[in-house]
Amino acid sequence: MPGMTGNRTLEDKYLNGLLAAVEMIRKGCTVCYDLFFEFLLPSRNGIEALGRAYQGAGMRESSRR
């Protein structure tokens, strides 16, 4: 697995999330359940980068929890 995600910067993670968000929006996706993955463990910075990307693309957080 490290070959898939190793040595990626926060900018790389942001851009990956932005691309995924744009693809979902273009295809009419209305709900997203992201199984965010970082090797070895998810980091707060990585998850925040993904959140910024989704927000930047125009995706909204659900009001239902």
mmCIF file of the N, C-alpha and C atoms, coordinates in Angstrom:
data_MODEL
# 
_entry.id   MODEL 
# 
loop_
_atom_site.group_PDB 
_atom_site.id 
_atom_site.type_symbol 
_atom_site.label_atom_id 
_atom_site.label_alt_id 
_atom_site.label_comp_id 
_atom_site.label_asym_id 
_atom_site.label_entity_id 
_atom_site.label_seq_id 
_atom_site.pdbx_PDB_ins_code 
_atom_site.Cartn_x 
_atom_site.Cartn_y 
_atom_site.Cartn_z 
_atom_site.occupancy 
_atom_site.B_iso_or_equiv 
_atom_site.pdbx_formal_charge 
_atom_site.auth_seq_id 
_atom_site.auth_comp_id 
_atom_site.auth_asym_id 
_atom_site.auth_atom_id 
_atom_site.pdbx_PDB_model_num 
ATOM 1   N N  . MET A 1 1  ? 0.787   -1.209 0.000   1.00 0.00 ? 1  MET A N  1 
ATOM 2   C CA . MET A 1 1  ? 0.000   0.000  0.000   1.00 0.00 ? 1  MET A CA 1 
ATOM 3   C C  . MET A 1 1  ? 0.833   1.279  0.000   1.00 0.00 ? 1  MET A C  1 
ATOM 4   N N  . PRO A 1 2  ? 2.031   1.326  0.594   1.00 0.00 ? 2  PRO A N  1 
ATOM 5   C CA . PRO A 1 2  ? 2.754   2.593  0.596   1.00 0.00 ? 2  PRO A CA 1 
ATOM 6   C C  . PRO A 1 2  ? 3.037   3.104  -0.804  1.00 0.00 ? 2  PRO A C  1 
ATOM 7   N N  . GLY A 1 3  ? 3.113   2.216  -1.773  1.00 0.00 ? 3  GLY A N  1 
ATOM 8   C CA . GLY A 1 3  ? 3.344   2.647  -3.141  1.00 0.00 ? 3  GLY A CA 1 
ATOM 9   C C  . GLY A 1 3  ? 2.192   3.470  -3.693  1.00 0.00 ? 3  GLY A C  1 
ATOM 10  N N  . MET A 1 4  ? 0.998   3.260  -3.155  1.00 0.00 ? 4  MET A N  1 
ATOM 11  C CA . MET A 1 4  ? -0.170  4.005  -3.614  1.00 0.00 ? 4  MET A CA 1 
ATOM 12  C C  . MET A 1 4  ? -0.235  5.399  -3.015  1.00 0.00 ? 4  MET A C  1 
ATOM 13  N N  . THR A 1 5  ? 0.237   5.572  -1.795  1.00 0.00 ? 5  THR A N  1 
ATOM 14  C CA . THR A 1 5  ? 0.049   6.851  -1.118  1.00 0.00 ? 5  THR A CA 1 
ATOM 15  C C  . THR A 1 5  ? 1.325   7.417  -0.517  1.00 0.00 ? 5  THR A C  1 
ATOM 16  N N  . GLY A 1 6  ? 2.421   6.743  -0.665  1.00 0.00 ? 6  GLY A N  1 
ATOM 17  C CA . GLY A 1 6  ? 3.650   7.191  -0.032  1.00 0.00 ? 6  GLY A CA 1 
ATOM 18  C C  . GLY A 1 6  ? 4.175   8.497  -0.608  1.00 0.00 ? 6  GLY A C  1 
ATOM 19  N N  . ASN A 1 7  ? 4.761   9.300  0.250   1.00 0.00 ? 7  ASN A N  1 
ATOM 20  C CA . ASN A 1 7  ? 5.424   10.549 -0.123  1.00 0.00 ? 7  ASN A CA 1 
ATOM 21  C C  . ASN A 1 7  ? 4.513   11.589 -0.766  1.00 0.00 ? 7  ASN A C  1 
ATOM 22  N N  . ARG A 1 8  ? 3.226   11.514 -0.516  1.00 0.00 ? 8  ARG A N  1 
ATOM 23  C CA . ARG A 1 8  ? 2.336   12.551 -1.045  1.00 0.00 ? 8  ARG A CA 1 
ATOM 24  C C  . ARG A 1 8  ? 2.299   13.726 -0.084  1.00 0.00 ? 8  ARG A C  1 
ATOM 25  N N  . THR A 1 9  ? 2.387   14.921 -0.638  1.00 0.00 ? 9  THR A N  1 
ATOM 26  C CA . THR A 1 9  ? 2.317   16.135 0.176   1.00 0.00 ? 9  THR A CA 1 
ATOM 27  C C  . THR A 1 9  ? 0.855   16.452 0.476   1.00 0.00 ? 9  THR A C  1 
ATOM 28  N N  . LEU A 1 10 ? 0.627   17.405 1.375   1.00 0.00 ? 10 LEU A N  1 
ATOM 29  C CA . LEU A 1 10 ? -0.742  17.835 1.650   1.00 0.00 ? 10 LEU A CA 1 
ATOM 30  C C  . LEU A 1 10 ? -1.379  18.423 0.396   1.00 0.00 ? 10 LEU A C  1 
ATOM 31  N N  . GLU A 1 11 ? -0.593  19.103 -0.413  1.00 0.00 ? 11 GLU A N  1 
ATOM 32  C CA . GLU A 1 11 ? -1.112  19.647 -1.678  1.00 0.00 ? 11 GLU A CA 1 
ATOM 33  C C  . GLU A 1 11 ? -1.561  18.515 -2.603  1.00 0.00 ? 11 GLU A C  1 
ATOM 34  N N  . ASP A 1 12 ? -0.783  17.439 -2.661  1.00 0.00 ? 12 ASP A N  1 
ATOM 35  C CA . ASP A 1 12 ? -1.173  16.271 -3.459  1.00 0.00 ? 12 ASP A CA 1 
ATOM 36  C C  . ASP A 1 12 ? -2.505  15.700 -2.971  1.00 0.00 ? 12 ASP A C  1 
ATOM 37  N N  . LYS A 1 13 ? -2.658  15.604 -1.647  1.00 0.00 ? 13 LYS A N  1 
ATOM 38  C CA . LYS A 1 13 ? -3.888  15.060 -1.072  1.00 0.00 ? 13 LYS A CA 1 
ATOM 39  C C  . LYS A 1 13 ? -5.065  15.982 -1.353  1.00 0.00 ? 13 LYS A C  1 
ATOM 40  N N  . TYR A 1 14 ? -4.830  17.287 -1.270  1.00 0.00 ? 14 TYR A N  1 
ATOM 41  C CA . TYR A 1 14 ? -5.869  18.273 -1.588  1.00 0.00 ? 14 TYR A CA 1 
ATOM 42  C C  . TYR A 1 14 ? -6.306  18.122 -3.047  1.00 0.00 ? 14 TYR A C  1 
ATOM 43  N N  . LEU A 1 15 ? -5.337  18.083 -3.956  1.00 0.00 ? 15 LEU A N  1 
ATOM 44  C CA . LEU A 1 15 ? -5.658  17.976 -5.383  1.00 0.00 ? 15 LEU A CA 1 
ATOM 45  C C  . LEU A 1 15 ? -6.367  16.666 -5.704  1.00 0.00 ? 15 LEU A C  1 
ATOM 46  N N  . ASN A 1 16 ? -5.983  15.584 -5.059  1.00 0.00 ? 16 ASN A N  1 
ATOM 47  C CA . ASN A 1 16 ? -6.654  14.303 -5.255  1.00 0.00 ? 16 ASN A CA 1 
ATOM 48  C C  . ASN A 1 16 ? -8.117  14.394 -4.812  1.00 0.00 ? 16 ASN A C  1 
ATOM 49  N N  . GLY A 1 17 ? -8.352  15.007 -3.656  1.00 0.00 ? 17 GLY A N  1 
ATOM 50  C CA . GLY A 1 17 ? -9.719  15.197 -3.166  1.00 0.00 ? 17 GLY A CA 1 
ATOM 51  C C  . GLY A 1 17 ? -10.528 16.112 -4.057  1.00 0.00 ? 17 GLY A C  1 
ATOM 52  N N  . LEU A 1 18 ? -9.892  17.174 -4.564  1.00 0.00 ? 18 LEU A N  1 
ATOM 53  C CA . LEU A 1 18 ? -10.571 18.110 -5.461  1.00 0.00 ? 18 LEU A CA 1 
ATOM 54  C C  . LEU A 1 18 ? -10.988 17.413 -6.749  1.00 0.00 ? 18 LEU A C  1 
ATOM 55  N N  . LEU A 1 19 ? -10.112 16.628 -7.315  1.00 0.00 ? 19 LEU A N  1 
ATOM 56  C CA . LEU A 1 19 ? -10.436 15.885 -8.528  1.00 0.00 ? 19 LEU A CA 1 
ATOM 57  C C  . LEU A 1 19 ? -11.600 14.923 -8.285  1.00 0.00 ? 19 LEU A C  1 
ATOM 58  N N  . ALA A 1 20 ? -11.569 14.218 -7.169  1.00 0.00 ? 20 ALA A N  1 
ATOM 59  C CA . ALA A 1 20 ? -12.659 13.290 -6.836  1.00 0.00 ? 20 ALA A CA 1 
ATOM 60  C C  . ALA A 1 20 ? -13.975 14.041 -6.683  1.00 0.00 ? 20 ALA A C  1 
ATOM 61  N N  . ALA A 1 21 ? -13.941 15.200 -6.000  1.00 0.00 ? 21 ALA A N  1 
ATOM 62  C CA . ALA A 1 21 ? -15.156 15.994 -5.796  1.00 0.00 ? 21 ALA A CA 1 
ATOM 63  C C  . ALA A 1 21 ? -15.721 16.489 -7.124  1.00 0.00 ? 21 ALA A C  1 
ATOM 64  N N  . VAL A 1 22 ? -14.856 16.985 -7.989  1.00 0.00 ? 22 VAL A N  1 
ATOM 65  C CA . VAL A 1 22 ? -15.306 17.482 -9.294  1.00 0.00 ? 22 VAL A CA 1 
ATOM 66  C C  . VAL A 1 22 ? -15.931 16.350 -10.107 1.00 0.00 ? 22 VAL A C  1 
ATOM 67  N N  . GLU A 1 23 ? -15.333 15.184 -10.084 1.00 0.00 ? 23 GLU A N  1 
ATOM 68  C CA . GLU A 1 23 ? -15.899 14.040 -10.809 1.00 0.00 ? 23 GLU A CA 1 
ATOM 69  C C  . GLU A 1 23 ? -17.274 13.673 -10.264 1.00 0.00 ? 23 GLU A C  1 
ATOM 70  N N  . MET A 1 24 ? -17.411 13.676 -8.936  1.00 0.00 ? 24 MET A N  1 
ATOM 71  C CA . MET A 1 24 ? -18.709 13.339 -8.341  1.00 0.00 ? 24 MET A CA 1 
ATOM 72  C C  . MET A 1 24 ? -19.766 14.374 -8.715  1.00 0.00 ? 24 MET A C  1 
ATOM 73  N N  . ILE A 1 25 ? -19.406 15.647 -8.669  1.00 0.00 ? 25 ILE A N  1 
ATOM 74  C CA . ILE A 1 25 ? -20.354 16.714 -9.004  1.00 0.00 ? 25 ILE A CA 1 
ATOM 75  C C  . ILE A 1 25 ? -20.766 16.612 -10.475 1.00 0.00 ? 25 ILE A C  1 
ATOM 76  N N  . ARG A 1 26 ? -19.810 16.404 -11.345 1.00 0.00 ? 26 ARG A N  1 
ATOM 77  C CA . ARG A 1 26 ? -20.112 16.310 -12.785 1.00 0.00 ? 26 ARG A CA 1 
ATOM 78  C C  . ARG A 1 26 ? -21.040 15.141 -13.109 1.00 0.00 ? 26 ARG A C  1 
ATOM 79  N N  . LYS A 1 27 ? -20.942 14.074 -12.340 1.00 0.00 ? 27 LYS A N  1 
ATOM 80  C CA . LYS A 1 27 ? -21.762 12.890 -12.602 1.00 0.00 ? 27 LYS A CA 1 
ATOM 81  C C  . LYS A 1 27 ? -23.083 12.914 -11.842 1.00 0.00 ? 27 LYS A C  1 
ATOM 82  N N  . GLY A 1 28 ? -23.343 14.006 -11.094 1.00 0.00 ? 28 GLY A N  1 
ATOM 83  C CA . GLY A 1 28 ? -24.621 14.150 -10.421 1.00 0.00 ? 28 GLY A CA 1 
ATOM 84  C C  . GLY A 1 28 ? -24.706 13.470 -9.069  1.00 0.00 ? 28 GLY A C  1 
ATOM 85  N N  . CYS A 1 29 ? -23.579 13.138 -8.490  1.00 0.00 ? 29 CYS A N  1 
ATOM 86  C CA . CYS A 1 29 ? -23.573 12.487 -7.174  1.00 0.00 ? 29 CYS A CA 1 
ATOM 87  C C  . CYS A 1 29 ? -24.182 13.421 -6.133  1.00 0.00 ? 29 CYS A C  1 
ATOM 88  N N  . THR A 1 30 ? -25.090 12.912 -5.343  1.00 0.00 ? 30 THR A N  1 
ATOM 89  C CA . THR A 1 30 ? -25.734 13.731 -4.317  1.00 0.00 ? 30 THR A CA 1 
ATOM 90  C C  . THR A 1 30 ? -25.282 13.370 -2.907  1.00 0.00 ? 30 THR A C  1 
ATOM 91  N N  . VAL A 1 31 ? -24.634 12.229 -2.747  1.00 0.00 ? 31 VAL A N  1 
ATOM 92  C CA . VAL A 1 31 ? -24.168 11.790 -1.436  1.00 0.00 ? 31 VAL A CA 1 
ATOM 93  C C  . VAL A 1 31 ? -22.788 11.159 -1.592  1.00 0.00 ? 31 VAL A C  1 
ATOM 94  N N  . CYS A 1 32 ? -21.918 11.430 -0.636  1.00 0.00 ? 32 CYS A N  1 
ATOM 95  C CA . CYS A 1 32 ? -20.569 10.868 -0.671  1.00 0.00 ? 32 CYS A CA 1 
ATOM 96  C C  . CYS A 1 32 ? -20.217 10.324 0.698   1.00 0.00 ? 32 CYS A C  1 
ATOM 97  N N  . TYR A 1 33 ? -19.763 9.104  0.732   1.00 0.00 ? 33 TYR A N  1 
ATOM 98  C CA . TYR A 1 33 ? -19.225 8.509  1.955   1.00 0.00 ? 33 TYR A CA 1 
ATOM 99  C C  . TYR A 1 33 ? -17.782 8.164  1.638   1.00 0.00 ? 33 TYR A C  1 
ATOM 100 N N  . ASP A 1 34 ? -16.872 9.024  2.032   1.00 0.00 ? 34 ASP A N  1 
ATOM 101 C CA . ASP A 1 34 ? -15.474 8.865  1.658   1.00 0.00 ? 34 ASP A CA 1 
ATOM 102 C C  . ASP A 1 34 ? -14.752 7.971  2.651   1.00 0.00 ? 34 ASP A C  1 
ATOM 103 N N  . LEU A 1 35 ? -14.102 6.967  2.148   1.00 0.00 ? 35 LEU A N  1 
ATOM 104 C CA . LEU A 1 35 ? -13.263 6.098  2.976   1.00 0.00 ? 35 LEU A CA 1 
ATOM 105 C C  . LEU A 1 35 ? -11.819 6.557  2.806   1.00 0.00 ? 35 LEU A C  1 
ATOM 106 N N  . PHE A 1 36 ? -11.544 7.723  3.343   1.00 0.00 ? 36 PHE A N  1 
ATOM 107 C CA . PHE A 1 36 ? -10.235 8.366  3.229   1.00 0.00 ? 36 PHE A CA 1 
ATOM 108 C C  . PHE A 1 36 ? -9.139  7.425  3.715   1.00 0.00 ? 36 PHE A C  1 
ATOM 109 N N  . PHE A 1 37 ? -8.065  7.336  2.960   1.00 0.00 ? 37 PHE A N  1 
ATOM 110 C CA . PHE A 1 37 ? -6.987  6.405  3.279   1.00 0.00 ? 37 PHE A CA 1 
ATOM 111 C C  . PHE A 1 37 ? -5.643  7.123  3.250   1.00 0.00 ? 37 PHE A C  1 
ATOM 112 N N  . GLU A 1 38 ? -4.883  6.961  4.291   1.00 0.00 ? 38 GLU A N  1 
ATOM 113 C CA . GLU A 1 38 ? -3.485  7.384  4.332   1.00 0.00 ? 38 GLU A CA 1 
ATOM 114 C C  . GLU A 1 38 ? -2.703  6.238  4.955   1.00 0.00 ? 38 GLU A C  1 
ATOM 115 N N  . PHE A 1 39 ? -1.525  5.999  4.445   1.00 0.00 ? 39 PHE A N  1 
ATOM 116 C CA . PHE A 1 39 ? -0.689  4.934  4.987   1.00 0.00 ? 39 PHE A CA 1 
ATOM 117 C C  . PHE A 1 39 ? 0.250   5.543  6.008   1.00 0.00 ? 39 PHE A C  1 
ATOM 118 N N  . LEU A 1 40 ? 0.412   5.113  7.001   1.00 0.00 ? 40 LEU A N  1 
ATOM 119 C CA . LEU A 1 40 ? 0.000   4.090  7.914   1.00 0.00 ? 40 LEU A CA 1 
ATOM 120 C C  . LEU A 1 40 ? -1.361  4.409  8.537   1.00 0.00 ? 40 LEU A C  1 
ATOM 121 N N  . LEU A 1 41 ? -1.530  5.624  9.007   1.00 0.00 ? 41 LEU A N  1 
ATOM 122 C CA . LEU A 1 41 ? -2.786  6.026  9.640   1.00 0.00 ? 41 LEU A CA 1 
ATOM 123 C C  . LEU A 1 41 ? -3.239  7.367  9.073   1.00 0.00 ? 41 LEU A C  1 
ATOM 124 N N  . PRO A 1 42 ? -4.545  7.629  9.070   1.00 0.00 ? 42 PRO A N  1 
ATOM 125 C CA . PRO A 1 42 ? -5.015  8.949  8.639   1.00 0.00 ? 42 PRO A CA 1 
ATOM 126 C C  . PRO A 1 42 ? -4.461  10.028 9.567   1.00 0.00 ? 42 PRO A C  1 
ATOM 127 N N  . SER A 1 43 ? -4.133  11.168 8.977   1.00 0.00 ? 43 SER A N  1 
ATOM 128 C CA . SER A 1 43 ? -3.638  12.287 9.770   1.00 0.00 ? 43 SER A CA 1 
ATOM 129 C C  . SER A 1 43 ? -4.681  13.398 9.771   1.00 0.00 ? 43 SER A C  1 
ATOM 130 N N  . ARG A 1 44 ? -4.654  14.179 10.810  1.00 0.00 ? 44 ARG A N  1 
ATOM 131 C CA . ARG A 1 44 ? -5.588  15.314 10.893  1.00 0.00 ? 44 ARG A CA 1 
ATOM 132 C C  . ARG A 1 44 ? -5.372  16.253 9.705   1.00 0.00 ? 44 ARG A C  1 
ATOM 133 N N  . ASN A 1 45 ? -4.111  16.532 9.370   1.00 0.00 ? 45 ASN A N  1 
ATOM 134 C CA . ASN A 1 45 ? -3.806  17.426 8.249   1.00 0.00 ? 45 ASN A CA 1 
ATOM 135 C C  . ASN A 1 45 ? -4.320  16.865 6.927   1.00 0.00 ? 45 ASN A C  1 
ATOM 136 N N  . GLY A 1 46 ? -4.194  15.568 6.737   1.00 0.00 ? 46 GLY A N  1 
ATOM 137 C CA . GLY A 1 46 ? -4.682  14.940 5.510   1.00 0.00 ? 46 GLY A CA 1 
ATOM 138 C C  . GLY A 1 46 ? -6.192  15.022 5.386   1.00 0.00 ? 46 GLY A C  1 
ATOM 139 N N  . ILE A 1 47 ? -6.884  14.760 6.473   1.00 0.00 ? 47 ILE A N  1 
ATOM 140 C CA . ILE A 1 47 ? -8.351  14.828 6.466   1.00 0.00 ? 47 ILE A CA 1 
ATOM 141 C C  . ILE A 1 47 ? -8.813  16.270 6.247   1.00 0.00 ? 47 ILE A C  1 
ATOM 142 N N  . GLU A 1 48 ? -8.119  17.238 6.860   1.00 0.00 ? 48 GLU A N  1 
ATOM 143 C CA . GLU A 1 48 ? -8.467  18.643 6.660   1.00 0.00 ? 48 GLU A CA 1 
ATOM 144 C C  . GLU A 1 48 ? -8.231  19.068 5.209   1.00 0.00 ? 48 GLU A C  1 
ATOM 145 N N  . ALA A 1 49 ? -7.173  18.566 4.590   1.00 0.00 ? 49 ALA A N  1 
ATOM 146 C CA . ALA A 1 49 ? -6.907  18.880 3.178   1.00 0.00 ? 49 ALA A CA 1 
ATOM 147 C C  . ALA A 1 49 ? -8.040  18.356 2.300   1.00 0.00 ? 49 ALA A C  1 
ATOM 148 N N  . LEU A 1 50 ? -8.514  17.156 2.592   1.00 0.00 ? 50 LEU A N  1 
ATOM 149 C CA . LEU A 1 50 ? -9.630  16.586 1.846   1.00 0.00 ? 50 LEU A CA 1 
ATOM 150 C C  . LEU A 1 50 ? -10.893 17.418 2.051   1.00 0.00 ? 50 LEU A C  1 
ATOM 151 N N  . GLY A 1 51 ? -11.146 17.834 3.287   1.00 0.00 ? 51 GLY A N  1 
ATOM 152 C CA . GLY A 1 51 ? -12.304 18.667 3.584   1.00 0.00 ? 51 GLY A CA 1 
ATOM 153 C C  . GLY A 1 51 ? -12.254 19.998 2.847   1.00 0.00 ? 51 GLY A C  1 
ATOM 154 N N  . ARG A 1 52 ? -11.075 20.627 2.806   1.00 0.00 ? 52 ARG A N  1 
ATOM 155 C CA . ARG A 1 52 ? -10.916 21.890 2.064   1.00 0.00 ? 52 ARG A CA 1 
ATOM 156 C C  . ARG A 1 52 ? -11.179 21.682 0.577   1.00 0.00 ? 52 ARG A C  1 
ATOM 157 N N  . ALA A 1 53 ? -10.727 20.561 0.054   1.00 0.00 ? 53 ALA A N  1 
ATOM 158 C CA . ALA A 1 53 ? -10.946 20.270 -1.370  1.00 0.00 ? 53 ALA A CA 1 
ATOM 159 C C  . ALA A 1 53 ? -12.432 20.110 -1.664  1.00 0.00 ? 53 ALA A C  1 
ATOM 160 N N  . TYR A 1 54 ? -13.127 19.358 -0.833  1.00 0.00 ? 54 TYR A N  1 
ATOM 161 C CA . TYR A 1 54 ? -14.566 19.164 -1.032  1.00 0.00 ? 54 TYR A CA 1 
ATOM 162 C C  . TYR A 1 54 ? -15.305 20.492 -0.928  1.00 0.00 ? 54 TYR A C  1 
ATOM 163 N N  . GLN A 1 55 ? -14.943 21.289 0.059   1.00 0.00 ? 55 GLN A N  1 
ATOM 164 C CA . GLN A 1 55 ? -15.588 22.588 0.237   1.00 0.00 ? 55 GLN A CA 1 
ATOM 165 C C  . GLN A 1 55 ? -15.262 23.497 -0.942  1.00 0.00 ? 55 GLN A C  1 
ATOM 166 N N  . GLY A 1 56 ? -14.022 23.492 -1.393  1.00 0.00 ? 56 GLY A N  1 
ATOM 167 C CA . GLY A 1 56 ? -13.612 24.320 -2.529  1.00 0.00 ? 56 GLY A CA 1 
ATOM 168 C C  . GLY A 1 56 ? -14.328 23.956 -3.816  1.00 0.00 ? 56 GLY A C  1 
ATOM 169 N N  . ALA A 1 57 ? -14.687 22.692 -3.966  1.00 0.00 ? 57 ALA A N  1 
ATOM 170 C CA . ALA A 1 57 ? -15.409 22.237 -5.157  1.00 0.00 ? 57 ALA A CA 1 
ATOM 171 C C  . ALA A 1 57 ? -16.900 22.556 -5.073  1.00 0.00 ? 57 ALA A C  1 
ATOM 172 N N  . GLY A 1 58 ? -17.364 22.924 -3.872  1.00 0.00 ? 58 GLY A N  1 
ATOM 173 C CA . GLY A 1 58 ? -18.773 23.262 -3.714  1.00 0.00 ? 58 GLY A CA 1 
ATOM 174 C C  . GLY A 1 58 ? -19.602 22.182 -3.044  1.00 0.00 ? 58 GLY A C  1 
ATOM 175 N N  . MET A 1 59 ? -18.960 21.134 -2.558  1.00 0.00 ? 59 MET A N  1 
ATOM 176 C CA . MET A 1 59 ? -19.710 20.105 -1.847  1.00 0.00 ? 59 MET A CA 1 
ATOM 177 C C  . MET A 1 59 ? -20.037 20.626 -0.456  1.00 0.00 ? 59 MET A C  1 
ATOM 178 N N  . ARG A 1 60 ? -21.179 20.236 0.045   1.00 0.00 ? 60 ARG A N  1 
ATOM 179 C CA . ARG A 1 60 ? -21.618 20.700 1.360   1.00 0.00 ? 60 ARG A CA 1 
ATOM 180 C C  . ARG A 1 60 ? -21.665 19.546 2.342   1.00 0.00 ? 60 ARG A C  1 
ATOM 181 N N  . GLU A 1 61 ? -21.480 19.890 3.597   1.00 0.00 ? 61 GLU A N  1 
ATOM 182 C CA . GLU A 1 61 ? -21.594 18.914 4.665   1.00 0.00 ? 61 GLU A CA 1 
ATOM 183 C C  . GLU A 1 61 ? -23.074 18.693 4.946   1.00 0.00 ? 61 GLU A C  1 
ATOM 184 N N  . SER A 1 62 ? -23.424 17.470 5.206   1.00 0.00 ? 62 SER A N  1 
ATOM 185 C CA . SER A 1 62 ? -24.800 17.146 5.536   1.00 0.00 ? 62 SER A CA 1 
ATOM 186 C C  . SER A 1 62 ? -25.183 17.754 6.880   1.00 0.00 ? 62 SER A C  1 
ATOM 187 N N  . SER A 1 63 ? -26.416 18.220 6.974   1.00 0.00 ? 63 SER A N  1 
ATOM 188 C CA . SER A 1 63 ? -26.872 18.764 8.242   1.00 0.00 ? 63 SER A CA 1 
ATOM 189 C C  . SER A 1 63 ? -27.377 17.645 9.152   1.00 0.00 ? 63 SER A C  1 
ATOM 190 N N  . ARG A 1 64 ? -27.515 16.427 8.604   1.00 0.00 ? 64 ARG A N  1 
ATOM 191 C CA . ARG A 1 64 ? -27.958 15.284 9.404   1.00 0.00 ? 64 ARG A CA 1 
ATOM 192 C C  . ARG A 1 64 ? -26.744 14.566 9.954   1.00 0.00 ? 64 ARG A C  1 
ATOM 193 N N  . ARG A 1 65 ? -26.785 14.257 11.216  1.00 0.00 ? 65 ARG A N  1 
ATOM 194 C CA . ARG A 1 65 ? -25.675 13.534 11.858  1.00 0.00 ? 65 ARG A CA 1 
ATOM 195 C C  . ARG A 1 65 ? -26.189 12.385 12.615  1.00 0.00 ? 65 ARG A C  1 
# 
